Amino acid sequence: MKRAVIAIVLAVAISGAAVYWGVHHQTGTVPNRLLLYGNLDLRQVNLAFNGNERIESVRVWEGDRVEKGQVVGTMEMEKLRALAAEAEARVQAQRHVVERLENGTRPQEIDQARANVNSAKADLINAKLNYERLKKSAGGGASSQQDMDTSKAAFEVAEARLRVNQKALDLAVIGPRKEDIAEAHATLLANEADLAVAKQNLAYATLISPTDGVVQNRILEPGEMASPQRAVLSIAITDPKWVRVYAEEPDLGKINQGMAAEVTTDSFPGKKYEGWVGFISPVASFTPKTVETTELRSSLVYEVRVFVKDPADELRLGMPATVDIRLKSQD
């Protein structure tokens, strides 16, 4: 009887151990660990000139490492430099116009206008005296009617010239109109805007890498026409890299952003790369065909990005990888 009880207890213990082993040692799951499988991913930047000039130089080749701010190509700049110089000259000329209007009339110009008024007054007095003298002598027949008409016309012309010179003196004293000054300022702003555009177009002739990375493709060569729609270089951003994996819905409660992880690959057996969970998709999707797992591919999963440190730049785009996430122990 005792032997039968012992046999039953052993059978239950063995069954329990088998169940525990099957639950916790199935593919992709071990105690307090979550194994996920995916592929290495990274961003790619296509660099193009923001202009339509002939390419002068492309300074990097496939496989070259580039740094943020590095010049990787240039366009021909002769025409762009000329346009910038022309815009600069227009700005300088208009600035002088504004300065002249704001400074007003020079004292010498006012003195000249006042002298013209005095000269016109003297001419008017002389013409008036001559006309009055002829008018007095006209009664005795000493002056002809033609002389009278000529003298009268000269007197009227002198009056008109005096009024014109007086108005010129008044305008010189008052100075430029506010509307003229405002118009000159507006023209200066327009010219400065044209200069800024010309300088920006000149800057666009230099192609600068916006990030650290590695040149993947050199698409255009010197002598070809550049265009904003045609990429010159394709640069792979090597930092950060991440492994794109997919977690099933029951595992979402076990992981969160910032959790530490280890990444391993078949290319470097035994080498572990430090990583962390950086992104968990808020929406579900069907398992992509690229994920090689034993589960059904039609299962709904959530995308997870596990960022990885790769200072030696050993990991390559599309490389299969295994992610080991250490889970927090639960009671």
C-alpha positions in Angstrom: 0.0 0.0 0.0 2.8 2.4 0.9 4.6 1.6 -2.3 1.5 2.5 -4.3 1.2 5.9 -2.5 4.9 6.6 -3.1 4.5 5.7 -6.7 1.5 8.1 -7.1 3.4 10.9 -5.4 6.3 10.4 -7.7 4.1 10.4 -10.7 2.4 13.7 -9.7 5.8 15.3 -9.0 7.2 14.2 -12.4 4.0 15.4 -14.1 4.3 18.8 -12.4 7.9 19.1 -13.3 7.1 18.3 -16.9 4.3 20.9 -17.0 6.6 23.5 -15.5 9.4 22.6 -18.0 6.9 22.8 -20.9 5.6 26.2 -19.8 8.9 27.9 -19.1 11.2 26.3 -21.5 9.2 26.5 -24.7 10.8 28.3 -27.7 11.4 32.0 -26.9 10.6 31.8 -23.2 12.6 31.0 -20.1 12.1 31.9 -16.5 12.3 35.8 -16.0 13.4 36.2 -19.6 11.7 37.0 -22.8 13.4 36.0 -26.1 12.3 37.8 -29.2 13.5 37.4 -32.8 13.8 40.0 -35.5 16.1 41.8 -37.9 18.5 44.8 -37.5 17.1 48.0 -38.8 18.5 51.5 -39.3 17.5 54.8 -40.9 18.7 55.9 -44.3 19.0 59.5 -45.7 19.0 60.4 -49.3 20.9 63.6 -49.9 20.1 65.9 -52.8 21.2 69.4 -53.8 18.5 72.1 -53.4 19.3 73.6 -56.7 19.6 73.0 -60.5 23.2 73.4 -61.4 25.9 71.1 -62.7 27.6 69.0 -60.1 31.2 70.1 -59.6 32.4 67.4 -57.1 31.3 64.4 -55.0 33.9 64.0 -52.2 32.9 60.6 -50.8 32.6 57.0 -52.0 30.6 53.9 -51.0 31.6 52.7 -47.6 33.1 56.0 -46.5 32.2 57.1 -43.0 30.9 60.7 -42.8 30.3 63.0 -39.9 27.6 65.5 -39.2 28.4 68.9 -41.0 31.0 67.3 -43.4 31.0 68.6 -46.9 30.3 65.7 -49.3 29.7 67.5 -52.6 29.5 70.8 -54.4 27.8 72.4 -57.4 29.2 74.9 -59.8 29.0 78.3 -58.1 30.2 81.0 -60.7 26.7 82.1 -61.6 25.4 81.9 -58.1 28.3 84.1 -56.8 27.6 86.7 -59.5 23.9 86.8 -58.6 24.8 87.3 -54.9 27.3 90.1 -55.8 24.6 91.8 -57.9 22.1 91.6 -55.0 24.7 93.0 -52.6 25.4 96.0 -54.9 21.7 96.8 -55.1 21.4 96.7 -51.3 24.4 99.1 -50.9 23.0 101.5 -53.4 19.6 101.6 -51.8 21.1 102.1 -48.4 22.7 105.3 -49.7 19.4 106.4 -51.0 17.8 105.9 -47.6 20.7 107.8 -45.8 20.3 110.7 -48.2 16.6 111.0 -47.6 16.9 110.6 -43.8 19.7 113.3 -43.6 17.5 115.8 -45.5 18.6 118.7 -47.6 22.2 119.8 -47.2 22.9 123.3 -46.0 24.7 124.1 -49.2 21.6 123.2 -51.2 19.5 125.4 -49.1 21.9 128.3 -49.6 21.9 127.7 -53.3 18.1 127.7 -53.4 18.0 131.0 -51.3 20.5 132.6 -53.7 18.3 131.6 -56.6 15.4 133.4 -54.9 17.4 136.5 -54.4 18.5 136.5 -58.0 14.9 136.1 -59.1 13.9 139.0 -56.9 16.5 141.2 -58.5 15.4 140.2 -62.0 11.8 141.0 -61.0 12.7 144.4 -59.7 14.6 145.2 -62.9 11.8 144.0 -65.1 9.2 145.9 -63.1 11.2 149.2 -63.4 11.8 148.8 -67.1 8.1 148.1 -67.7 7.0 151.1 -65.6 9.5 153.4 -67.4 8.2 152.3 -70.8 4.6 152.7 -69.7 5.3 156.4 -68.7 7.0 157.2 -72.0 4.3 155.5 -74.1 2.1 158.5 -73.9 4.6 160.8 -75.7 5.2 158.3 -78.4 8.7 157.5 -77.3 8.0 153.8 -76.9 6.3 151.5 -79.3 3.6 149.1 -78.5 5.9 146.2 -79.3 8.4 147.4 -76.7 5.6 147.7 -74.1 4.5 144.1 -74.8 8.0 142.8 -74.6 8.7 144.6 -71.3 5.4 143.4 -69.8 6.1 139.8 -70.8 9.6 140.0 -69.2 8.0 141.3 -66.0 5.6 138.4 -65.9 8.3 135.9 -66.5 10.4 137.3 -63.7 7.4 137.0 -61.4 6.9 133.4 -62.3 10.6 132.6 -61.9 10.6 134.1 -58.5 7.6 131.9 -57.4 9.3 128.8 -58.8 12.5 129.5 -56.9 10.6 130.4 -53.7 8.9 127.0 -53.9 12.2 125.2 -54.4 13.6 127.0 -51.3 10.6 126.0 -49.3 11.0 122.3 -50.3 14.7 122.4 -49.5 14.0 123.7 -46.0 11.2 121.2 -45.4 13.3 118.2 -46.6 12.1 114.9 -48.1 8.6 113.7 -47.7 7.9 110.9 -45.1 6.3 108.9 -47.9 9.5 109.0 -49.9 11.5 107.9 -46.9 9.1 105.0 -46.3 9.2 103.9 -49.9 13.0 103.9 -49.8 13.0 101.8 -46.7 10.6 99.3 -48.3 12.8 99.1 -51.4 15.8 98.4 -49.2 13.9 95.6 -47.4 13.0 94.0 -50.7 16.7 94.2 -51.9 17.9 92.7 -48.6 15.4 89.9 -49.1 16.7 89.3 -52.6 20.3 89.2 -51.2 19.3 86.7 -48.5 17.8 84.4 -51.2 20.9 84.8 -53.4 23.2 83.9 -50.4 21.0 80.9 -49.5 21.1 79.6 -53.1 24.9 79.9 -52.9 24.9 77.9 -49.7 22.7 75.3 -51.3 25.5 74.7 -53.8 27.4 72.9 -50.9 26.0 69.5 -49.9 26.5 68.8 -46.2 25.9 65.6 -44.4 23.1 66.1 -41.7 24.2 63.2 -39.6 26.9 60.7 -38.8 26.7 57.6 -41.0 28.2 55.5 -43.8 27.8 56.1 -47.5 25.7 53.3 -49.0 25.3 54.5 -52.6 26.9 57.2 -54.7 24.2 57.9 -57.2 25.3 60.9 -59.2 28.7 61.9 -60.5 30.5 65.2 -61.3 29.2 66.7 -64.5 25.6 65.6 -64.1 22.8 68.1 -63.5 21.7 68.3 -59.9 18.1 68.5 -58.9 16.1 68.5 -55.6 14.3 65.4 -57.0 17.5 63.4 -57.6 19.5 62.1 -54.7 23.3 62.3 -55.0 24.2 60.1 -52.0 22.5 57.6 -49.8 23.7 57.6 -46.2 22.9 54.9 -43.6 22.6 56.3 -40.1 24.6 54.0 -37.9 23.6 55.5 -34.6 21.2 54.6 -33.3 20.7 51.0 -34.5 17.8 48.9 -33.4 16.4 45.4 -33.7 12.8 45.3 -35.0 11.0 42.5 -33.1 7.4 41.5 -32.5 5.9 40.6 -29.2 2.6 38.8 -28.6 -0.2 40.4 -26.7 0.3 38.3 -23.5 4.0 39.5 -23.3 3.1 43.2 -23.4 2.5 43.3 -19.7 6.0 42.0 -19.1 8.0 44.7 -20.9 8.1 48.5 -20.9 10.2 51.2 -22.4 13.7 51.5 -21.0 14.1 47.9 -19.9 17.6 46.5 -20.5 18.2 43.9 -23.1 21.0 41.9 -24.7 21.3 41.3 -28.5 23.1 38.4 -30.1 23.6 37.4 -33.7 24.7 34.3 -35.6 27.5 36.3 -37.2 29.3 36.9 -33.9 28.5 33.8 -31.7 28.9 34.4 -28.0 29.1 38.2 -28.3 26.4 40.2 -26.6 25.5 43.8 -27.4 23.9 46.0 -24.8 20.5 47.4 -25.6 17.2 48.7 -24.3 13.6 48.7 -25.2 13.0 52.1 -26.9 9.6 51.8 -28.6 6.5 49.6 -28.2 3.8 50.0 -30.9 0.4 51.1 -29.5 -1.4 49.1 -32.3 -1.4 45.5 -33.3 -0.4 44.1 -36.7 -0.1 40.7 -38.3 3.3 39.0 -38.0 5.4 40.0 -41.0 6.7 37.2 -43.2 10.3 38.1 -42.4 10.0 37.0 -38.8 11.0 33.3 -38.7 9.2 31.8 -35.8 7.4 28.5 -35.2 4.2 30.3 -34.3 1.4 31.0 -36.8 2.3 34.0 -39.0 -1.3 35.2 -38.9 -1.1 36.0 -35.2 -1.6 39.6 -34.1 1.6 41.0 -32.6 3.0 44.4 -31.5 6.2 45.9 -33.0 9.0 46.5 -30.5 12.2 48.4 -31.2 15.2 47.4 -29.1 18.0 49.9 -29.5 21.5 48.5 -29.4 25.0 49.9 -28.8 27.4 49.0 -31.6 30.6 51.1 -31.2 32.6 48.9 -33.5 29.9 49.1 -36.3 29.7 45.4 -36.7 25.9 45.0 -37.1 24.6 45.3 -40.6 21.2 46.2 -42.0 18.8 43.3 -42.1 21.0 41.0 -40.0 18.9 38.4 -38.0 19.2 39.0 -34.3 17.9 37.6 -31.0 16.8 39.9 -28.2 17.0 38.7 -24.6 15.0 40.9 -22.2 15.4 40.3 -18.5 12.0 40.5 -16.9 11.3 41.6 -13.4 10.8 38.7 -11.0 7.1 38.3 -9.8 5.7 36.6 -6.7 
